[in-house]
Amino acid sequence: MKLAIENILESSRFMKFLFDNISSAVFIVDKQMKVKKVNNSYKALFDKEEKEVINQLCGNTIGCAFTVEQGLPCGSTSECENCSIRNCVTNKNFNLEEIHSIYVARTFYINKEPIFKYFRMKIKDMIYNNEEVSIITIDDITELEEQKKQIKEMANLDYLTKLYNRRYFFEIAEKFYENAKRSLVNIAVVTIDIDYFKKINDTYGHEGGDFILVSFADILKNNLRSADILCRYGGEEFCILLVLKDKDDAFHIVEKIRKIVENKRFIYDNNDISITVSAGISLILGDSLNEMIKESDKMLYEAKNAGRNRTLIYNE
Protein backbone atom coordinates (compact mmCIF):
# COMPACT_ATOMS: atom_id res chain seq x y z
CA MET A 1 0.00 0.00 0.00
CA LYS A 2 2.81 2.40 0.92
CA LEU A 3 4.57 1.66 -2.35
CA ALA A 4 1.37 2.30 -4.31
CA ILE A 5 0.95 5.74 -2.68
CA GLU A 6 4.58 6.61 -3.43
CA ASN A 7 4.03 5.63 -7.04
CA ILE A 8 1.01 7.94 -7.23
CA LEU A 9 2.96 10.84 -5.70
CA GLU A 10 5.77 10.36 -8.19
CA SER A 11 3.55 9.86 -11.21
CA SER A 12 3.41 12.44 -14.01
CA ARG A 13 -0.40 12.54 -13.80
CA PHE A 14 -0.28 13.50 -10.13
CA MET A 15 2.31 16.21 -10.77
CA LYS A 16 0.24 17.57 -13.66
CA PHE A 17 -2.83 17.62 -11.41
CA LEU A 18 -0.97 19.63 -8.77
CA PHE A 19 0.57 21.98 -11.35
CA ASP A 20 -2.75 22.80 -12.99
CA ASN A 21 -4.85 23.08 -9.81
CA ILE A 22 -2.59 24.83 -7.33
CA SER A 23 -3.92 28.28 -6.36
CA SER A 24 -0.57 29.98 -7.00
CA ALA A 25 0.22 31.06 -10.54
CA VAL A 26 3.17 28.95 -11.72
CA PHE A 27 5.35 29.27 -14.78
CA ILE A 28 8.69 27.96 -15.96
CA VAL A 29 11.26 30.15 -17.74
CA ASP A 30 14.61 29.32 -19.29
CA LYS A 31 17.79 31.28 -18.66
CA GLN A 32 16.95 33.58 -21.60
CA MET A 33 13.75 34.53 -19.74
CA LYS A 34 11.50 32.73 -22.22
CA VAL A 35 8.38 31.06 -20.86
CA LYS A 36 8.30 27.26 -21.31
CA LYS A 37 5.22 26.24 -19.31
CA VAL A 38 2.34 27.85 -17.38
CA ASN A 39 -0.46 26.54 -15.17
CA ASN A 40 -4.16 27.38 -15.07
CA SER A 41 -3.77 29.93 -12.26
CA TYR A 42 -1.19 31.81 -14.35
CA LYS A 43 -3.64 31.95 -17.26
CA ALA A 44 -6.38 33.29 -14.97
CA LEU A 45 -4.13 35.87 -13.28
CA PHE A 46 -2.79 37.37 -16.50
CA ASP A 47 -5.84 36.60 -18.65
CA LYS A 48 -3.82 34.78 -21.32
CA GLU A 49 -3.89 31.42 -23.02
CA GLU A 50 -0.85 29.18 -22.98
CA LYS A 51 -0.30 29.54 -26.72
CA GLU A 52 0.09 33.31 -26.24
CA VAL A 53 3.00 32.99 -23.82
CA ILE A 54 5.01 29.88 -24.70
CA ASN A 55 8.51 30.86 -25.91
CA GLN A 56 7.73 34.53 -25.29
CA LEU A 57 9.80 36.73 -22.96
CA CYS A 58 8.74 36.75 -19.32
CA GLY A 59 8.20 40.51 -18.88
CA ASN A 60 6.11 40.78 -22.03
CA THR A 61 3.89 37.86 -21.09
CA ILE A 62 3.11 39.13 -17.59
CA GLY A 63 2.46 42.65 -18.88
CA CYS A 64 5.37 44.36 -17.09
CA ALA A 65 4.66 48.11 -17.34
CA PHE A 66 8.21 48.89 -18.44
CA THR A 67 7.94 46.62 -21.50
CA VAL A 68 4.47 47.92 -22.40
CA GLU A 69 5.10 51.63 -21.86
CA GLN A 70 8.57 51.65 -23.42
CA GLY A 71 7.49 49.33 -26.25
CA LEU A 72 10.56 47.14 -25.76
CA PRO A 73 11.15 43.42 -25.24
CA CYS A 74 11.87 42.11 -21.76
CA GLY A 75 15.57 42.58 -21.07
CA SER A 76 15.85 45.82 -23.08
CA THR A 77 14.01 48.37 -20.94
CA SER A 78 15.67 50.97 -18.74
CA GLU A 79 14.61 49.05 -15.62
CA CYS A 80 15.46 45.48 -16.56
CA GLU A 81 18.83 45.48 -14.81
CA ASN A 82 17.00 46.25 -11.56
CA CYS A 83 14.38 43.52 -12.02
CA SER A 84 14.52 41.10 -9.09
CA ILE A 85 12.84 38.36 -11.15
CA ARG A 86 15.44 38.61 -13.91
CA ASN A 87 18.32 38.77 -11.44
CA CYS A 88 17.18 35.56 -9.74
CA VAL A 89 16.57 33.64 -12.97
CA THR A 90 19.75 34.68 -14.78
CA ASN A 91 21.97 34.15 -11.72
CA LYS A 92 24.97 32.16 -12.97
CA ASN A 93 25.17 30.11 -9.79
CA PHE A 94 22.72 27.36 -10.77
CA ASN A 95 21.53 25.75 -7.53
CA LEU A 96 18.88 23.04 -7.32
CA GLU A 97 18.52 23.45 -3.55
CA GLU A 98 18.14 27.20 -3.09
CA ILE A 99 14.74 28.96 -3.17
CA HIS A 100 14.60 32.73 -3.68
CA SER A 101 11.70 34.66 -2.15
CA ILE A 102 11.00 38.10 -3.62
CA TYR A 103 8.32 40.75 -3.32
CA VAL A 104 7.24 42.74 -6.37
CA ALA A 105 5.08 45.86 -6.19
CA ARG A 106 4.54 47.62 -9.50
CA THR A 107 2.15 48.14 -12.40
CA PHE A 108 1.25 45.32 -14.76
CA TYR A 109 -0.92 45.53 -17.86
CA ILE A 110 -3.57 42.84 -17.63
CA ASN A 111 -6.01 42.66 -20.52
CA LYS A 112 -4.44 45.97 -21.67
CA GLU A 113 -5.41 47.74 -18.44
CA PRO A 114 -2.70 49.08 -16.05
CA ILE A 115 -3.18 47.59 -12.59
CA PHE A 116 -0.87 48.09 -9.60
CA LYS A 117 -0.13 44.67 -8.16
CA TYR A 118 1.61 43.25 -5.13
CA PHE A 119 3.13 39.84 -5.92
CA ARG A 120 4.90 37.45 -3.58
CA MET A 121 7.13 35.16 -5.63
CA LYS A 122 9.30 32.12 -5.07
CA ILE A 123 11.93 31.15 -7.65
CA LYS A 124 13.76 27.83 -7.80
CA ASP A 125 16.23 26.41 -10.30
CA MET A 126 15.35 23.03 -11.80
CA ILE A 127 15.94 20.77 -14.77
CA TYR A 128 13.09 20.66 -17.29
CA ASN A 129 13.38 18.69 -20.53
CA ASN A 130 17.14 18.38 -19.88
CA GLU A 131 17.48 22.17 -19.73
CA GLU A 132 18.42 24.52 -16.87
CA VAL A 133 15.31 26.58 -16.06
CA SER A 134 13.62 28.33 -13.17
CA ILE A 135 10.17 27.59 -11.82
CA ILE A 136 8.38 30.68 -10.50
CA THR A 137 5.31 30.77 -8.27
CA ILE A 138 3.25 33.93 -7.88
CA ASP A 139 0.79 34.70 -5.12
CA ASP A 140 -1.30 37.80 -5.78
CA ILE A 141 -1.42 39.55 -2.39
CA THR A 142 -2.78 42.86 -3.72
CA GLU A 143 -6.04 42.67 -1.77
CA LEU A 144 -4.20 41.83 1.46
CA GLU A 145 -1.74 44.72 1.00
CA GLU A 146 -4.55 47.17 0.23
CA GLN A 147 -6.35 46.06 3.39
CA LYS A 148 -3.16 46.59 5.39
CA LYS A 149 -2.79 50.07 3.92
CA GLN A 150 -6.39 50.91 4.79
CA ILE A 151 -5.92 49.71 8.38
CA LYS A 152 -2.75 51.79 8.70
CA GLU A 153 -4.47 54.86 7.24
CA MET A 154 -7.41 54.42 9.59
CA ALA A 155 -5.01 54.29 12.54
CA ASN A 156 -3.46 57.59 11.42
CA LEU A 157 -6.66 59.48 10.62
CA ASP A 158 -9.26 61.25 12.69
CA TYR A 159 -12.45 59.19 12.32
CA LEU A 160 -14.70 62.20 11.62
CA THR A 161 -12.74 64.66 9.47
CA LYS A 162 -10.38 62.13 7.86
CA LEU A 163 -7.50 64.47 8.63
CA TYR A 164 -4.38 63.18 10.35
CA ASN A 165 -4.84 62.59 14.04
CA ARG A 166 -2.69 64.24 16.70
CA ARG A 167 -0.34 61.28 17.17
CA TYR A 168 0.47 60.94 13.47
CA PHE A 169 0.84 64.71 13.09
CA PHE A 170 3.68 64.67 15.62
CA GLU A 171 5.26 61.67 13.90
CA ILE A 172 5.50 63.52 10.56
CA ALA A 173 5.91 67.10 11.78
CA GLU A 174 8.91 66.24 13.96
CA LYS A 175 10.86 65.33 10.81
CA PHE A 176 10.04 68.69 9.20
CA TYR A 177 10.99 70.46 12.41
CA GLU A 178 14.41 68.77 12.44
CA ASN A 179 14.94 69.79 8.80
CA ALA A 180 14.00 73.35 9.69
CA LYS A 181 16.55 73.33 12.52
CA ARG A 182 19.17 72.43 9.90
CA SER A 183 17.91 75.32 7.72
CA LEU A 184 16.72 72.95 5.01
CA VAL A 185 13.13 74.29 5.04
CA ASN A 186 11.11 77.16 6.51
CA ILE A 187 8.14 76.15 8.62
CA ALA A 188 5.38 77.76 10.62
CA VAL A 189 2.98 76.15 13.09
CA VAL A 190 -0.65 77.26 13.07
CA THR A 191 -3.30 76.52 15.66
CA ILE A 192 -6.79 77.34 14.39
CA ASP A 193 -10.09 77.01 16.23
CA ILE A 194 -13.78 77.42 15.42
CA ASP A 195 -15.24 80.34 17.40
CA TYR A 196 -18.21 79.67 19.73
CA PHE A 197 -18.32 76.01 18.73
CA LYS A 198 -20.19 75.03 21.90
CA LYS A 199 -23.03 77.31 20.84
CA ILE A 200 -23.22 75.48 17.49
CA ASN A 201 -23.48 72.14 19.31
CA ASP A 202 -26.12 73.50 21.69
CA THR A 203 -28.19 74.97 18.85
CA TYR A 204 -27.94 72.30 16.17
CA GLY A 205 -26.96 69.24 18.19
CA HIS A 206 -23.79 67.19 17.91
CA GLU A 207 -24.66 66.11 14.36
CA GLY A 208 -24.79 69.76 13.36
CA GLY A 209 -21.48 70.32 15.12
CA ASP A 210 -19.97 67.35 13.28
CA PHE A 211 -21.22 68.79 9.99
CA ILE A 212 -19.41 72.07 10.72
CA LEU A 213 -16.21 70.26 11.71
CA VAL A 214 -16.19 68.21 8.50
CA SER A 215 -17.04 71.26 6.37
CA PHE A 216 -14.24 73.30 7.94
CA ALA A 217 -11.80 70.40 7.51
CA ASP A 218 -12.69 70.33 3.80
CA ILE A 219 -11.95 74.07 3.52
CA LEU A 220 -8.56 73.49 5.11
CA LYS A 221 -7.75 70.57 2.80
CA ASN A 222 -8.81 72.50 -0.30
CA ASN A 223 -6.76 75.59 0.55
CA LEU A 224 -3.51 74.07 1.76
CA ARG A 225 -0.78 72.49 -0.33
CA SER A 226 0.19 68.83 -0.33
CA ALA A 227 3.46 69.71 1.45
CA ASP A 228 1.59 71.16 4.43
CA ILE A 229 0.66 68.87 7.33
CA LEU A 230 -2.83 69.19 8.72
CA CYS A 231 -4.44 67.48 11.70
CA ARG A 232 -7.45 67.64 13.95
CA TYR A 233 -5.68 68.42 17.19
CA GLY A 234 -8.68 67.89 19.42
CA GLY A 235 -12.34 68.95 19.58
CA GLU A 236 -12.78 72.00 17.33
CA GLU A 237 -9.05 72.79 17.27
CA PHE A 238 -6.84 72.06 14.27
CA CYS A 239 -3.08 72.24 13.90
CA ILE A 240 -1.14 72.93 10.71
CA LEU A 241 2.55 72.78 9.90
CA LEU A 242 3.16 75.04 6.89
CA VAL A 243 6.18 74.48 4.66
CA LEU A 244 7.12 77.92 3.33
CA LYS A 245 9.36 79.60 0.82
CA ASP A 246 9.03 82.83 2.78
CA LYS A 247 7.93 82.95 6.42
CA ASP A 248 5.79 86.02 5.66
CA ASP A 249 3.56 83.74 3.57
CA ALA A 250 2.16 82.08 6.71
CA PHE A 251 -0.03 85.02 7.69
CA HIS A 252 -1.46 85.39 4.16
CA ILE A 253 -2.27 81.66 3.91
CA VAL A 254 -4.09 81.61 7.25
CA GLU A 255 -5.88 84.89 6.60
CA LYS A 256 -7.13 83.57 3.27
CA ILE A 257 -8.67 80.58 5.05
CA ARG A 258 -10.14 82.77 7.80
CA LYS A 259 -11.84 85.04 5.24
CA ILE A 260 -13.20 82.07 3.24
CA VAL A 261 -14.84 80.73 6.42
CA GLU A 262 -16.15 84.17 7.41
CA ASN A 263 -17.85 84.66 4.04
CA LYS A 264 -19.22 81.13 3.63
CA ARG A 265 -22.72 80.00 4.57
CA PHE A 266 -23.02 76.44 5.82
CA ILE A 267 -26.42 74.84 5.16
CA TYR A 268 -27.37 72.14 7.66
CA ASP A 269 -30.89 70.72 7.97
CA ASN A 270 -32.30 73.78 6.16
CA ASN A 271 -30.45 76.08 8.59
CA ASP A 272 -28.08 78.76 7.34
CA ILE A 273 -25.10 78.71 9.72
CA SER A 274 -22.34 81.32 9.83
CA ILE A 275 -19.08 80.67 11.65
CA THR A 276 -15.74 82.34 12.18
CA VAL A 277 -12.34 81.02 13.18
CA SER A 278 -9.42 82.35 15.19
CA ALA A 279 -5.81 81.41 14.58
CA GLY A 280 -2.38 81.68 16.15
CA ILE A 281 0.89 81.34 14.24
CA SER A 282 4.37 80.58 15.54
CA LEU A 283 7.37 81.36 13.28
CA ILE A 284 10.10 80.84 15.89
CA LEU A 285 11.62 77.36 15.99
CA GLY A 286 12.57 77.46 19.66
CA ASP A 287 13.80 74.29 21.33
CA SER A 288 11.14 71.87 20.10
CA LEU A 289 8.10 71.37 17.89
CA ASN A 290 6.00 71.18 21.03
CA GLU A 291 7.23 74.64 22.03
CA MET A 292 6.16 76.01 18.63
CA ILE A 293 2.71 74.51 19.11
CA LYS A 294 2.45 76.04 22.60
CA GLU A 295 3.38 79.48 21.22
CA SER A 296 0.84 79.20 18.37
CA ASP A 297 -1.76 78.07 20.90
CA LYS A 298 -0.93 81.08 23.05
CA MET A 299 -1.51 83.37 20.05
CA LEU A 300 -4.80 81.60 19.33
CA TYR A 301 -6.14 82.39 22.79
CA GLU A 302 -4.90 85.96 22.56
CA ALA A 303 -6.83 86.22 19.27
CA LYS A 304 -9.95 84.94 21.04
CA ASN A 305 -9.50 87.34 23.93
CA ALA A 306 -9.08 90.20 21.44
CA GLY A 307 -12.52 89.52 19.95
CA ARG A 308 -12.12 86.36 17.85
CA ASN A 309 -12.21 86.04 14.05
CA ARG A 310 -8.59 87.11 13.67
CA THR A 311 -5.03 85.79 13.22
CA LEU A 312 -2.13 86.66 15.51
CA ILE A 313 1.57 85.80 15.04
CA TYR A 314 4.25 84.94 17.58
CA ASN A 315 7.53 86.03 16.00
CA GLU A 316 9.66 87.41 18.82
ABEGO torsion letter per residue (X at the ends): XAAAAAAAAABAAAAAAAAAABABBBBBBBAAGBBABBBAAAAAAAGBBAAAABGBBAAAAAGBAAAAAAGBBBGABAAAAABAAAAAAABABBBAABBBBBBBBBBBBBGGBBBBBBBBBBBBBBBBGGBBBBBBBBBBAAAAAAAAAAAAAAAABBAAAGBBBAAAAAAAAAAAAAAAAAGABBBBBBBBBBBGAAAAAAAAEAAAAAAAAAAAAAAAAAABBAABBBBBAEEABBBBBBBBABAAAAAAAAAAAAAAAAABBBBBGGBBBBBBBBBBBBABAEABAAAAAAAAAAAAAAAAAAGEGBBBBBAX
